[in-house]
């Protein structure tokens, strides 16, 4: 019961990786507030006012925030950059980058006040290597990695750790946003020859969200079936 007494926020926690993380934290004794557009504490992470309301409601329900797992995200259009729609680019950055900034910023005062916190931002192997025809997604996840490293250094003298996880493709509802050709490309890049599972990613995330993760901060943890090259 390593999360006994801990209070966690999981964005995008209604489905996919977020749902698996929320389920595991709760099963190990934690109290979980799910922030999602489709349930839980209904939150649009691309809108800071919405995030502030979610923080206030979470604190009301749970009494505080010890853990943030930022899992909400979108892929956006899968097209060459020369054809990439401007509104599609802006939407990807609004959710994947601004949303990560907003959620990290909003929970930090609570973690700083208690000198304890665990932040895990879900990035992607695409943020390290780049996927063709996914320029917005790749760039946005690279930004999540940079933000994570910067914030971790700011907080290094505190008892708050900030880490990122970079999965290769994990079969979730996000696949519904991609053409089959792109899904096939991603599979071809994974030496294990299969997609990851949400439970495999949740296992790594939950270690990073636990008290056991006390010396790793500002790190990027691959879970890629052998795809990662650095």
Backbone as a chain_set.jsonl record, in Angstrom:
{"seq": "XXXXXXXXXXXXXXXXXXXXXXXXXXXXXXXXXXXXXXXXXXXXXXXXXXXXXXXXXXXXXXXXXXXXXXXXXXXXXXXXXXXXXXXXXXXXXXXXXXXXXXXXXXXXXXXXXXXXXXXXXXXXXXXXXXXXXXXXXXXXXXXXXXXXXXXXXXXXXXXXXXXXXXXXXXXXXXXXXXXXXXXXXXXXXXXXXXXXXXXXXXXXXXXXXXXXXXXXXXXXXXXXXXXXXX", "coords": {"N": [[0.846, -1.2, 0.0], [1.733, 1.376, -1.007], [0.837, 3.941, -1.566], [-0.686, 4.807, 0.492], [-2.386, 7.245, 2.289], [-1.667, 9.21, 0.496], [-2.446, 11.734, -1.946], [-3.638, 12.033, -5.13], [-3.574, 13.537, -8.38], [-4.713, 12.755, -11.56], [-4.476, 13.515, -14.815], [-6.458, 13.208, -17.774], [-7.542, 10.835, -16.97], [-9.685, 9.131, -17.424], [-9.487, 7.266, -19.421], [-7.228, 5.012, -21.197], [-3.679, 5.316, -20.61], [-3.777, 7.047, -18.408], [-6.087, 6.168, -17.012], [-5.273, 3.603, -16.237], [-3.153, 4.241, -14.532], [-4.495, 5.727, -12.525], [-6.189, 3.747, -11.499], [-4.316, 1.938, -10.45], [-2.955, 3.468, -8.486], [-5.074, 3.96, -6.721], [-5.659, 1.329, -6.007], [-3.453, 0.775, -4.515], [-3.803, 2.157, -2.204], [-4.023, 4.951, -2.406], [-5.715, 8.179, -2.645], [-7.558, 9.381, -5.336], [-8.013, 11.948, -7.682], [-9.498, 12.357, -10.69], [-8.903, 14.229, -13.524], [-10.547, 15.22, -16.346], [-11.934, 15.678, -19.614], [-14.12, 14.17, -20.025], [-15.257, 13.179, -17.716], [-15.023, 12.461, -14.129], [-13.478, 15.026, -12.267], [-14.469, 17.44, -14.186], [-12.448, 18.855, -16.559], [-10.736, 21.177, -18.572], [-7.648, 21.117, -19.61], [-6.311, 22.913, -21.186], [-7.183, 25.36, -20.54], [-6.534, 27.718, -18.239], [-8.134, 28.746, -16.167], [-10.015, 26.742, -15.859], [-8.362, 24.702, -14.932], [-7.544, 25.816, -12.491], [-9.996, 25.788, -11.127], [-10.334, 23.042, -10.954], [-8.206, 22.332, -9.285], [-9.007, 23.604, -6.901], [-11.36, 22.178, -6.337], [-10.334, 19.615, -6.059], [-8.682, 19.895, -3.799], [-10.651, 20.481, -1.98], [-12.042, 18.045, -1.945], [-10.066, 16.085, -1.357], [-8.26, 17.179, 0.397], [-5.708, 18.022, -0.174], [-2.81, 17.91, -2.405], [-0.555, 15.553, -3.425], [0.586, 14.198, -5.528], [1.012, 14.502, -9.01], [0.047, 13.277, -12.038], [0.455, 13.794, -15.27], [-1.293, 13.025, -17.839], [-3.049, 13.57, -19.892], [-3.565, 14.212, -23.343], [-3.239, 14.858, -26.921], [-2.954, 13.631, -30.32], [-3.205, 15.082, -32.673], [-3.368, 16.242, -36.15], [-2.223, 13.951, -38.706], [-0.18, 14.57, -40.94], [1.931, 15.828, -43.632], [4.293, 18.442, -42.797], [4.177, 20.694, -44.482], [1.567, 20.781, -45.163], [0.255, 21.106, -42.845], [-2.451, 21.925, -40.774], [-3.07, 25.131, -39.394], [-4.784, 25.577, -37.22], [-4.893, 23.026, -36.182], [-2.247, 22.603, -35.34], [-2.065, 24.596, -33.33], [-3.987, 23.625, -31.531], [-2.892, 21.175, -30.655], [-0.617, 22.097, -29.279], [-1.869, 23.684, -27.363], [-3.095, 21.823, -25.681], [-1.141, 19.748, -25.149], [1.259, 21.101, -24.464], [0.728, 23.744, -23.268], [-1.203, 22.771, -21.51], [0.276, 20.994, -19.911], [2.053, 22.803, -18.701], [0.147, 24.449, -17.367], [-1.096, 22.646, -15.536], [1.082, 21.726, -14.011], [1.962, 24.183, -12.935], [-0.258, 24.967, -11.428], [-0.57, 23.071, -9.381], [1.757, 23.212, -7.966], [2.056, 25.207, -5.813], [0.766, 23.941, -3.666], [2.294, 21.641, -3.272], [4.77, 22.794, -2.687], [4.183, 24.093, -0.297], [3.982, 22.012, 1.483], [6.382, 20.815, 1.207], [6.685, 18.456, -0.293], [6.233, 16.351, -3.062], [5.315, 14.655, -6.085], [5.752, 14.718, -9.442], [4.785, 13.575, -12.559], [5.189, 13.725, -15.897], [3.705, 12.774, -18.866], [5.359, 12.162, -21.715], [6.632, 11.345, -24.886], [8.183, 8.926, -27.021], [8.319, 10.046, -29.476], [8.904, 12.666, -28.961], [11.596, 12.617, -28.559], [12.752, 11.422, -30.799], [11.266, 12.156, -33.033], [8.537, 11.784, -35.172], [7.681, 11.148, -38.532], [5.346, 13.152, -40.353], [4.05, 13.913, -38.098], [4.511, 16.394, -36.863], [3.603, 18.394, -35.05], [2.815, 16.91, -32.789], [5.241, 15.578, -32.167], [6.947, 17.788, -31.676], [5.588, 18.998, -29.574], [5.767, 17.095, -27.541], [8.493, 17.021, -27.182], [8.765, 19.518, -26.056], [7.462, 19.064, -23.617], [9.318, 17.397, -22.39], [11.499, 19.19, -22.12], [10.358, 21.147, -20.423], [9.914, 19.584, -18.148], [12.552, 18.911, -17.344], [13.574, 21.449, -16.796], [11.898, 22.394, -14.692], [12.411, 20.443, -12.764], [15.07, 20.993, -12.058], [14.734, 23.499, -10.881], [13.442, 22.722, -8.558], [15.107, 21.041, -7.236], [16.355, 21.121, -4.717], [14.34, 20.678, -3.023], [11.804, 18.454, -1.681], [10.463, 17.539, -3.85], [9.953, 15.798, -6.745], [10.379, 15.714, -10.296], [9.616, 14.163, -13.188], [9.761, 12.65, -16.481], [8.029, 10.431, -18.683], [8.6, 8.455, -21.502], [6.87, 6.831, -23.578], [6.927, 4.391, -26.232], [4.688, 3.565, -28.899], [1.567, 2.915, -27.478], [-1.228, 0.932, -27.318], [-4.11, 2.556, -27.309], [-7.141, 4.511, -26.985], [-6.244, 6.712, -28.327], [-5.225, 5.898, -30.718], [-7.338, 6.025, -32.422], [-7.208, 8.492, -33.497], [-5.391, 8.403, -35.504], [-4.186, 7.541, -38.818], [-4.137, 4.221, -40.291], [-1.748, 3.71, -41.601], [0.132, 5.222, -40.226], [0.066, 4.051, -37.724], [1.048, 1.532, -38.383], [3.64, 2.269, -39.145], [4.709, 3.1, -36.672], [4.678, 0.709, -35.242], [6.515, -0.752, -36.714], [8.908, 0.316, -35.892], [9.488, -0.675, -33.414], [11.512, -2.821, -31.754], [10.704, -5.061, -30.205], [8.439, -5.843, -31.479], [5.772, -5.45, -30.872], [3.046, -3.489, -29.542], [3.187, -1.438, -26.565], [1.591, -1.915, -23.337], [-1.036, -0.401, -21.402], [-0.884, -1.024, -18.723], [1.79, -1.733, -18.381], [3.056, 0.74, -18.727], [1.862, 2.128, -16.633], [2.973, 0.837, -14.431], [5.639, 1.775, -14.387], [5.179, 4.557, -14.169], [3.919, 4.68, -11.681], [5.939, 3.974, -9.908], [7.6, 6.22, -10.192], [5.884, 8.077, -9.131], [5.862, 7.519, -6.495], [7.011, 7.428, -3.004], [9.362, 6.058, -3.048], [10.807, 6.934, -5.222], [13.082, 8.983, -4.827], [15.511, 10.13, -5.485], [15.753, 10.338, -8.201], [15.244, 12.777, -10.5], [14.199, 15.165, -12.931], [14.561, 13.46, -15.011], [14.267, 11.316, -17.914], [12.36, 8.671, -18.668], [12.452, 5.895, -20.594], [10.065, 3.75, -22.135], [9.862, 1.64, -24.294], [9.99, -0.708, -25.758], [12.438, -1.294, -26.823], [12.873, 0.589, -28.788], [13.961, 3.122, -28.201], [16.878, 5.072, -28.685], [18.566, 6.751, -27.358]], "CA": [[0.0, 0.0, 0.0], [2.723, 2.452, -0.994], [0.22, 5.257, -1.71], [-1.549, 5.061, 1.637], [-2.29, 8.617, 2.772], [-1.283, 10.127, -0.576], [-3.548, 12.284, -2.733], [-3.106, 12.137, -6.491], [-4.322, 14.022, -9.534], [-4.34, 12.124, -12.826], [-5.195, 14.121, -15.94], [-6.757, 12.205, -18.797], [-7.632, 9.587, -16.207], [-10.876, 8.336, -17.728], [-9.159, 6.185, -20.361], [-5.836, 4.848, -21.583], [-2.632, 5.264, -19.596], [-4.249, 7.744, -17.217], [-7.013, 5.303, -16.278], [-4.49, 2.52, -15.626], [-2.414, 4.831, -13.415], [-5.452, 6.05, -11.469], [-6.639, 2.487, -10.907], [-3.241, 1.339, -9.662], [-2.734, 4.287, -7.289], [-6.183, 3.691, -5.807], [-5.528, -0.042, -5.503], [-2.355, 0.752, -3.558], [-4.133, 2.935, -1.022], [-4.095, 6.391, -2.608], [-6.946, 8.841, -3.051], [-7.296, 9.875, -6.689], [-8.92, 12.836, -8.4], [-9.297, 12.295, -12.135], [-9.283, 15.423, -14.292], [-10.752, 14.777, -17.721], [-13.063, 16.353, -20.257], [-15.221, 13.21, -20.158], [-15.71, 12.651, -16.436], [-14.247, 12.837, -12.966], [-13.592, 16.48, -12.154], [-14.406, 17.819, -15.608], [-11.39, 19.865, -16.665], [-10.052, 21.434, -19.842], [-6.319, 21.534, -19.16], [-5.81, 24.003, -22.023], [-7.795, 26.584, -20.008], [-5.99, 27.816, -16.878], [-9.222, 28.939, -15.211], [-10.576, 25.411, -15.618], [-7.394, 23.989, -14.092], [-7.634, 26.383, -11.143], [-11.214, 25.263, -10.508], [-10.089, 21.629, -10.648], [-7.345, 22.296, -8.097], [-9.815, 23.961, -5.739], [-12.27, 21.073, -6.051], [-9.519, 18.496, -5.582], [-8.287, 20.186, -2.419], [-11.87, 20.354, -1.178], [-12.388, 16.632, -1.807], [-8.993, 15.232, -0.839], [-7.505, 17.863, 1.443], [-4.401, 18.443, -0.665], [-2.296, 17.216, -3.593], [0.811, 15.055, -3.26], [1.053, 13.585, -6.769], [0.397, 14.886, -10.276], [0.408, 12.524, -13.235], [-0.114, 14.558, -16.378], [-1.412, 12.045, -18.914], [-3.928, 14.049, -20.958], [-2.875, 14.681, -24.548], [-3.801, 14.48, -28.216], [-1.947, 13.473, -31.368], [-3.362, 16.071, -33.726], [-3.372, 15.718, -37.518], [-1.073, 13.181, -39.173], [0.008, 15.05, -42.311], [3.218, 16.515, -43.787], [4.331, 19.783, -42.21], [3.791, 21.689, -45.475], [0.104, 20.787, -45.258], [-0.287, 21.019, -41.487], [-3.394, 23.022, -40.507], [-2.652, 26.015, -38.308], [-5.61, 25.35, -36.038], [-4.485, 21.732, -35.629], [-0.986, 22.844, -34.616], [-2.36, 25.353, -32.116], [-4.738, 22.78, -30.605], [-1.955, 20.229, -30.056], [0.206, 22.814, -28.3], [-2.73, 24.147, -26.278], [-3.337, 20.717, -24.744], [0.056, 18.999, -24.745], [2.287, 21.966, -23.868], [0.104, 24.657, -22.306], [-1.87, 21.965, -20.494], [1.295, 20.513, -18.977], [2.469, 23.973, -17.934], [-0.928, 24.887, -16.481], [-1.319, 21.709, -14.429], [2.269, 21.784, -13.149], [1.964, 25.471, -12.239], [-1.378, 25.089, -10.496], [-0.444, 22.187, -8.211], [3.019, 23.443, -7.264], [1.96, 25.872, -4.517], [0.363, 22.972, -2.637], [3.445, 20.788, -3.0], [5.796, 23.612, -2.037], [3.767, 24.396, 1.067], [4.197, 20.833, 2.325], [7.711, 20.295, 0.857], [6.615, 17.082, -0.809], [5.437, 16.17, -4.27], [5.802, 13.827, -7.187], [5.144, 15.094, -10.713], [5.168, 12.724, -13.684], [4.62, 14.214, -17.147], [3.785, 11.762, -19.926], [5.812, 12.682, -23.006], [6.552, 10.312, -25.917], [9.416, 8.687, -27.766], [8.29, 10.983, -30.612], [9.531, 13.901, -28.528], [13.049, 12.44, -28.612], [13.211, 10.99, -32.121], [10.464, 12.739, -34.104], [7.835, 10.896, -36.103], [7.282, 11.858, -39.743], [3.923, 13.478, -40.489], [3.509, 14.191, -36.76], [5.405, 17.458, -36.401], [3.075, 19.058, -33.858], [2.889, 15.973, -31.667], [6.649, 15.38, -31.821], [7.47, 19.026, -31.095], [4.937, 19.258, -28.288], [6.286, 16.172, -26.536], [9.844, 17.509, -26.883], [8.577, 20.631, -25.123], [7.15, 18.488, -22.302], [10.594, 16.935, -21.826], [12.256, 20.367, -21.715], [9.709, 21.733, -19.257], [10.157, 18.681, -17.02], [13.939, 19.058, -16.905], [13.737, 22.786, -16.219], [11.223, 22.455, -13.401], [13.115, 19.568, -11.815], [16.248, 21.713, -11.56], [14.253, 24.533, -9.969], [12.938, 22.119, -7.327], [16.016, 19.959, -6.848], [16.687, 21.187, -3.295], [13.128, 20.372, -2.263], [11.406, 17.047, -1.696], [9.533, 17.407, -4.976], [10.625, 15.295, -7.945], [9.663, 15.943, -11.555], [10.179, 13.267, -14.194], [8.96, 12.396, -17.676], [8.015, 9.081, -19.235], [8.505, 8.525, -22.964], [6.481, 5.55, -24.165], [6.662, 4.188, -27.652], [3.246, 3.458, -29.096], [0.771, 2.081, -26.588], [-2.534, 0.871, -27.973], [-5.195, 3.159, -26.534], [-8.113, 5.195, -27.841], [-5.565, 7.735, -29.125], [-5.033, 5.328, -32.051], [-8.471, 6.419, -33.249], [-6.879, 9.776, -34.116], [-4.296, 8.187, -36.458], [-4.425, 6.609, -39.926], [-3.505, 2.919, -40.107], [-0.37, 3.759, -42.104], [0.991, 5.764, -39.169], [0.131, 3.01, -36.698], [1.965, 0.505, -38.902], [4.992, 2.821, -39.064], [5.167, 3.077, -35.289], [4.94, -0.682, -34.87], [7.728, -1.205, -37.403], [10.075, 0.879, -35.219], [9.635, -1.262, -32.086], [12.182, -4.115, -31.901], [9.942, -6.152, -29.598], [7.434, -6.275, -32.434], [4.405, -5.282, -30.372], [2.803, -2.257, -28.823], [3.157, -1.537, -25.122], [0.276, -1.924, -22.714], [-1.219, 0.677, -20.426], [-0.444, -1.494, -17.408], [3.251, -1.65, -18.343], [3.411, 2.143, -18.504], [1.408, 2.489, -15.284], [3.932, 0.302, -13.467], [6.754, 2.722, -14.323], [4.681, 5.843, -13.674], [3.602, 4.61, -10.258], [7.196, 4.061, -9.152], [8.017, 7.619, -10.216], [4.941, 8.835, -8.313], [5.911, 7.016, -5.12], [8.08, 7.925, -2.143], [10.595, 5.342, -3.403], [11.531, 7.741, -6.204], [13.524, 10.132, -4.047], [16.757, 10.7, -6.008], [15.602, 10.553, -9.646], [14.439, 13.938, -10.872], [14.658, 15.733, -14.2], [14.959, 12.34, -15.865], [13.344, 10.856, -18.951], [12.347, 7.215, -18.57], [11.912, 5.249, -21.789], [9.386, 2.455, -22.081], [9.715, 1.706, -25.745], [10.159, -1.996, -26.435], [13.729, -1.308, -27.498], [12.976, 1.597, -29.84], [14.765, 4.274, -27.799], [18.291, 4.969, -29.013], [19.321, 7.599, -26.417]], "C": [[0.88, 1.249, 0.0], [2.123, 3.845, -1.172], [-0.75, 5.573, -0.577], [-1.315, 6.483, 2.168], [-1.933, 9.635, 1.714], [-2.499, 10.5, -1.42], [-3.023, 12.63, -4.128], [-4.108, 12.772, -7.446], [-3.808, 13.286, -10.759], [-5.156, 12.792, -13.922], [-5.369, 13.079, -17.035], [-7.003, 10.842, -18.182], [-8.859, 8.747, -16.459], [-10.543, 7.148, -18.623], [-7.654, 6.07, -20.524], [-4.874, 4.752, -20.417], [-3.115, 5.909, -18.299], [-5.168, 6.881, -16.378], [-6.268, 4.182, -15.572], [-3.705, 3.028, -14.427], [-3.352, 5.113, -12.244], [-5.911, 4.792, -10.745], [-5.567, 1.892, -10.0], [-2.963, 2.144, -8.393], [-3.831, 4.018, -6.264], [-6.072, 2.3, -5.194], [-4.428, -0.158, -4.454], [-2.544, 1.775, -2.436], [-4.258, 4.422, -1.19], [-5.502, 6.881, -2.886], [-6.662, 9.547, -4.372], [-8.407, 10.798, -7.157], [-8.561, 12.768, -9.873], [-9.788, 13.599, -12.753], [-9.389, 15.011, -15.749], [-11.896, 15.587, -18.312], [-14.294, 15.463, -20.276], [-15.703, 12.624, -18.837], [-14.77, 13.02, -15.321], [-14.513, 14.292, -12.636], [-13.389, 17.028, -13.557], [-13.5, 19.036, -15.766], [-10.89, 19.961, -18.099], [-8.669, 21.968, -19.488], [-5.713, 22.632, -20.02], [-6.343, 25.362, -21.573], [-7.365, 26.711, -18.543], [-7.079, 28.022, -15.831], [-9.877, 27.607, -14.866], [-9.667, 24.594, -14.713], [-7.448, 24.507, -12.66], [-8.88, 25.878, -10.409], [-11.028, 23.803, -10.106], [-9.206, 21.473, -9.416], [-8.174, 22.565, -6.845], [-10.75, 22.815, -5.352], [-11.514, 19.856, -5.528], [-9.122, 18.696, -4.13], [-9.494, 20.068, -1.49], [-12.187, 18.878, -0.905], [-11.332, 15.824, -1.055], [-8.18, 15.871, 0.28], [-6.14, 18.344, 1.03], [-4.01, 17.651, -1.898], [-0.847, 16.839, -3.342], [1.436, 14.604, -4.578], [0.295, 14.196, -7.935], [0.939, 13.98, -11.364], [-0.315, 13.178, -14.395], [-0.156, 13.687, -17.624], [-2.268, 12.52, -20.083], [-3.118, 14.547, -22.147], [-3.592, 14.235, -25.798], [-2.671, 14.348, -29.229], [-2.004, 14.598, -32.392], [-3.338, 15.426, -35.095], [-2.101, 14.927, -37.837], [-0.891, 13.482, -40.663], [1.389, 15.69, -42.421], [3.156, 17.945, -43.26], [3.856, 20.843, -43.195], [2.283, 21.81, -45.627], [-0.556, 20.903, -43.889], [-1.228, 22.19, -41.213], [-2.984, 23.831, -39.29], [-3.477, 25.758, -37.056], [-5.278, 24.013, -35.379], [-3.201, 21.858, -34.826], [-1.264, 23.533, -33.278], [-3.091, 24.498, -31.085], [-3.824, 21.774, -29.911], [-1.119, 20.919, -28.981], [-0.625, 23.312, -27.116], [-2.93, 23.055, -25.231], [-2.036, 20.119, -24.244], [1.103, 19.855, -24.034], [1.68, 22.919, -22.836], [-0.559, 23.872, -21.182], [-0.896, 21.419, -19.469], [1.791, 21.652, -18.098], [1.397, 24.377, -16.915], [-1.096, 23.943, -15.29], [-0.132, 21.709, -13.472], [2.245, 23.06, -12.308], [0.911, 25.506, -11.145], [-1.221, 24.219, -9.252], [0.79, 22.524, -7.373], [2.888, 24.178, -5.93], [1.595, 24.915, -3.376], [1.517, 22.047, -2.277], [4.547, 21.557, -2.273], [5.451, 23.874, -0.576], [4.031, 23.229, 2.019], [5.576, 20.214, 2.113], [7.667, 18.817, 0.506], [5.77, 17.084, -2.075], [6.125, 15.256, -5.256], [5.022, 14.237, -8.434], [5.688, 14.175, -11.799], [4.436, 13.236, -14.916], [4.802, 13.153, -18.232], [4.159, 12.448, -21.232], [5.647, 11.562, -24.05], [7.929, 10.13, -26.532], [9.483, 9.615, -28.985], [8.932, 12.307, -30.243], [11.047, 13.828, -28.53], [13.533, 12.175, -30.033], [12.484, 11.673, -33.27], [9.82, 11.669, -34.968], [7.443, 11.678, -37.339], [5.77, 12.027, -39.796], [3.249, 13.68, -39.133], [4.334, 15.307, -36.121], [4.895, 18.127, -35.133], [3.193, 18.16, -32.636], [4.334, 15.796, -31.212], [7.216, 16.608, -31.132], [6.864, 19.287, -29.722], [5.486, 18.347, -27.202], [7.753, 16.477, -26.216], [9.767, 18.665, -25.892], [8.245, 20.128, -23.72], [8.425, 18.002, -21.621], [11.409, 18.129, -21.32], [11.677, 21.031, -20.478], [9.996, 20.899, -18.007], [11.564, 18.868, -16.471], [14.173, 20.412, -16.234], [13.127, 22.864, -14.819], [11.93, 21.599, -12.358], [14.334, 20.258, -11.232], [15.847, 22.838, -10.606], [13.942, 23.962, -8.581], [13.901, 21.114, -6.703], [16.365, 19.97, -5.362], [15.489, 20.884, -2.404], [12.874, 18.862, -2.295], [10.324, 16.817, -2.75], [10.321, 16.932, -6.191], [9.731, 15.504, -9.159], [10.333, 15.101, -12.626], [9.221, 13.111, -15.373], [9.077, 10.936, -18.083], [7.802, 9.204, -20.735], [8.159, 7.159, -23.539], [6.635, 5.568, -25.684], [5.154, 3.969, -27.762], [2.619, 2.461, -28.129], [-0.653, 2.103, -27.138], [-3.626, 1.356, -27.032], [-6.154, 3.816, -27.528], [-7.47, 6.284, -28.694], [-5.272, 7.234, -30.539], [-6.164, 5.727, -32.995], [-8.221, 7.733, -33.968], [-5.859, 9.629, -35.242], [-4.738, 7.305, -37.623], [-3.662, 5.307, -39.693], [-2.057, 2.926, -40.576], [0.587, 4.276, -41.038], [1.137, 4.757, -38.034], [1.11, 1.919, -37.123], [3.411, 0.983, -38.843], [5.526, 2.725, -37.643], [5.495, 1.657, -34.837], [6.246, -1.173, -35.493], [9.001, -0.722, -36.718], [10.375, 0.22, -33.87], [10.266, -2.645, -32.208], [11.432, -5.292, -31.278], [8.802, -6.64, -30.492], [6.007, -6.217, -31.929], [4.285, -3.918, -29.725], [2.887, -2.505, -27.317], [1.73, -1.603, -24.62], [0.185, -0.799, -21.688], [-0.739, 0.243, -19.038], [1.072, -1.469, -17.281], [3.703, -0.215, -18.08], [3.025, 2.57, -17.088], [2.375, 1.992, -14.221], [5.107, 1.249, -13.284], [6.309, 4.052, -13.716], [4.469, 5.789, -12.164], [4.866, 4.533, -9.399], [7.654, 5.514, -9.077], [7.126, 8.484, -9.326], [5.006, 8.461, -6.838], [7.044, 7.658, -4.321], [9.409, 7.258, -2.47], [11.447, 6.135, -4.382], [11.965, 9.034, -5.539], [14.771, 10.809, -4.618], [16.722, 10.92, -7.516], [14.692, 11.752, -9.876], [15.048, 14.566, -12.122], [15.052, 14.679, -15.208], [13.86, 11.997, -16.861], [13.443, 9.336, -18.993], [11.66, 6.628, -19.794], [11.156, 3.981, -21.424], [8.926, 2.2, -23.511], [9.884, 0.389, -26.479], [11.442, -2.088, -27.234], [13.904, -0.243, -28.562], [13.959, 2.706, -29.465], [16.233, 4.057, -28.107], [19.161, 5.894, -28.167], [18.391, 8.092, -25.341]], "O": [[0.783, 2.082, 0.901], [2.817, 4.839, -0.956], [-1.548, 6.505, -0.682], [-0.182, 6.867, 2.458], [-1.898, 10.829, 2.01], [-3.436, 9.719, -1.589], [-2.088, 13.417, -4.279], [-5.318, 12.572, -7.335], [-2.598, 13.202, -10.973], [-6.379, 12.657, -13.961], [-4.538, 12.185, -17.202], [-6.71, 9.814, -18.793], [-9.064, 7.741, -15.779], [-11.238, 6.132, -18.589], [-6.899, 6.92, -20.052], [-5.196, 4.187, -19.372], [-2.884, 5.374, -17.214], [-5.046, 6.86, -15.153], [-6.591, 3.843, -14.433], [-3.596, 2.333, -13.417], [-3.04, 4.777, -11.101], [-6.009, 4.777, -9.518], [-5.869, 1.4, -8.913], [-2.756, 1.559, -7.33], [-3.55, 3.864, -5.076], [-6.353, 2.111, -4.011], [-4.45, -1.056, -3.613], [-1.58, 2.205, -1.802], [-4.57, 5.119, -0.225], [-6.372, 6.116, -3.304], [-5.648, 10.23, -4.512], [-9.59, 10.476, -7.044], [-7.436, 13.089, -10.256], [-10.925, 14.019, -12.54], [-8.424, 14.508, -16.326], [-12.729, 16.121, -17.579], [-15.4, 15.945, -20.516], [-16.478, 11.668, -18.836], [-13.832, 13.793, -15.517], [-15.654, 14.747, -12.717], [-12.265, 17.073, -14.057], [-13.746, 20.097, -15.192], [-10.652, 18.948, -18.756], [-8.526, 23.131, -19.111], [-4.707, 23.228, -19.635], [-6.0, 26.392, -22.153], [-7.778, 25.913, -17.702], [-6.956, 27.52, -14.714], [-10.25, 27.372, -13.717], [-10.14, 23.878, -13.831], [-7.403, 23.719, -11.716], [-8.826, 25.576, -9.217], [-11.501, 23.376, -9.053], [-9.433, 20.583, -8.596], [-8.063, 21.848, -5.851], [-10.911, 22.519, -4.169], [-12.007, 19.147, -4.65], [-9.215, 17.771, -3.323], [-9.37, 19.61, -0.354], [-12.552, 18.507, 0.21], [-11.663, 14.984, -0.218], [-7.491, 15.175, 1.025], [-5.466, 19.015, 1.811], [-4.779, 16.82, -2.381], [-0.01, 17.701, -3.077], [2.657, 14.622, -4.734], [-0.919, 14.387, -7.863], [2.148, 13.92, -11.588], [-1.541, 13.122, -14.492], [0.816, 13.615, -18.375], [-2.216, 11.927, -21.161], [-2.104, 15.224, -21.976], [-4.445, 13.348, -25.757], [-1.576, 14.876, -29.033], [-0.973, 15.018, -32.918], [-3.291, 14.201, -35.204], [-1.033, 15.212, -37.294], [-1.379, 12.752, -41.526], [1.968, 16.063, -41.4], [2.1, 18.579, -43.276], [3.197, 21.801, -42.791], [1.776, 22.803, -46.149], [-1.778, 20.81, -43.776], [-0.837, 23.342, -41.402], [-2.594, 23.267, -38.267], [-2.935, 25.724, -35.952], [-5.372, 23.881, -34.159], [-3.084, 21.279, -33.746], [-0.767, 23.112, -32.233], [-2.841, 24.632, -29.887], [-3.962, 21.541, -28.71], [-0.937, 20.376, -27.892], [-0.132, 23.354, -25.989], [-2.933, 23.334, -24.032], [-1.842, 19.993, -23.035], [1.76, 19.386, -23.104], [2.07, 22.904, -21.669], [-0.481, 24.272, -20.02], [-1.208, 21.383, -18.279], [1.934, 21.486, -16.886], [1.701, 24.617, -15.747], [-1.226, 24.4, -14.154], [-0.318, 21.695, -12.255], [2.482, 23.015, -11.101], [1.161, 26.02, -10.055], [-1.693, 24.592, -8.177], [0.859, 22.16, -6.2], [3.566, 23.794, -4.976], [2.07, 25.074, -2.251], [1.7, 21.706, -1.109], [5.179, 21.033, -1.355], [6.332, 23.875, 0.284], [4.272, 23.429, 3.209], [5.915, 19.215, 2.748], [8.504, 18.031, 0.951], [4.728, 17.735, -2.145], [7.347, 15.107, -5.258], [3.797, 14.121, -8.482], [6.9, 14.016, -11.941], [3.207, 13.188, -14.978], [5.916, 12.692, -18.482], [3.376, 13.218, -21.788], [4.608, 10.903, -24.079], [8.739, 11.057, -26.562], [10.57, 9.932, -29.468], [9.453, 13.005, -31.114], [11.717, 14.86, -28.505], [14.599, 12.648, -30.427], [13.025, 11.764, -34.372], [10.494, 10.752, -35.439], [6.914, 12.783, -37.212], [5.016, 11.165, -39.345], [2.024, 13.624, -39.029], [4.795, 15.182, -34.987], [5.682, 18.401, -34.227], [3.623, 18.603, -31.571], [4.624, 15.855, -30.017], [7.893, 16.487, -30.111], [7.554, 19.746, -28.811], [5.655, 18.778, -26.061], [8.207, 16.221, -25.101], [10.603, 18.779, -24.996], [8.7, 20.709, -22.735], [8.592, 18.176, -20.414], [11.949, 18.086, -20.214], [12.419, 21.434, -19.583], [10.285, 21.443, -16.942], [11.746, 18.972, -15.258], [14.882, 20.505, -15.232], [13.765, 23.34, -13.88], [12.034, 21.993, -11.197], [14.608, 20.126, -10.039], [16.549, 23.1, -9.629], [14.15, 24.624, -7.564], [13.548, 20.418, -5.751], [16.647, 18.912, -4.799], [15.61, 20.841, -1.18], [13.651, 18.103, -2.874], [9.406, 16.017, -2.566], [11.261, 17.603, -6.617], [8.504, 15.477, -9.066], [11.505, 15.314, -12.935], [8.03, 13.403, -15.269], [10.1, 10.292, -17.851], [6.939, 9.954, -21.191], [9.048, 6.411, -23.943], [6.495, 6.606, -26.33], [4.429, 4.178, -26.789], [3.076, 1.328, -27.985], [-1.211, 3.17, -27.392], [-4.012, 0.666, -26.089], [-5.998, 3.692, -28.743], [-8.065, 6.738, -29.672], [-5.089, 8.034, -31.456], [-5.983, 5.766, -34.212], [-8.918, 8.067, -34.926], [-5.496, 10.621, -35.874], [-5.571, 6.417, -37.444], [-2.657, 5.291, -38.982], [-1.222, 2.222, -40.008], [1.727, 3.82, -40.954], [2.213, 4.626, -37.451], [1.906, 1.441, -36.315], [4.31, 0.204, -38.528], [6.668, 2.316, -37.432], [6.479, 1.436, -34.13], [6.993, -1.925, -34.866], [10.069, -1.291, -36.94], [11.396, 0.517, -33.25], [9.623, -3.562, -32.718], [11.521, -6.411, -31.783], [8.265, -7.727, -30.28], [5.123, -6.861, -32.492], [5.282, -3.274, -29.401], [2.689, -3.626, -26.849], [0.781, -1.379, -25.371], [1.196, -0.316, -21.178], [-0.243, 1.066, -18.269], [1.595, -1.213, -16.197], [4.626, 0.015, -17.3], [3.773, 3.288, -16.424], [2.576, 2.663, -13.209], [5.529, 1.503, -12.156], [6.988, 4.602, -12.849], [4.799, 6.737, -11.452], [4.851, 4.993, -8.258], [8.053, 5.985, -8.012], [7.571, 9.515, -8.821], [4.281, 9.029, -6.022], [7.914, 8.332, -4.873], [10.469, 7.823, -2.201], [12.673, 6.022, -4.373], [11.299, 10.061, -5.668], [15.058, 11.953, -4.267], [17.58, 11.621, -8.054], [13.522, 11.742, -9.495], [16.258, 14.502, -12.338], [15.79, 14.96, -16.152], [12.693, 12.34, -16.675], [14.494, 8.785, -19.319], [10.465, 6.824, -20.014], [11.552, 3.239, -20.525], [7.792, 2.491, -23.891], [9.918, 0.373, -27.709], [11.538, -2.852, -28.195], [14.964, -0.162, -29.184], [14.71, 3.18, -30.318], [16.779, 2.99, -27.827], [20.387, 5.823, -28.255], [18.816, 8.821, -24.445]]}, "num_chains": 1, "name": "protein.A"}
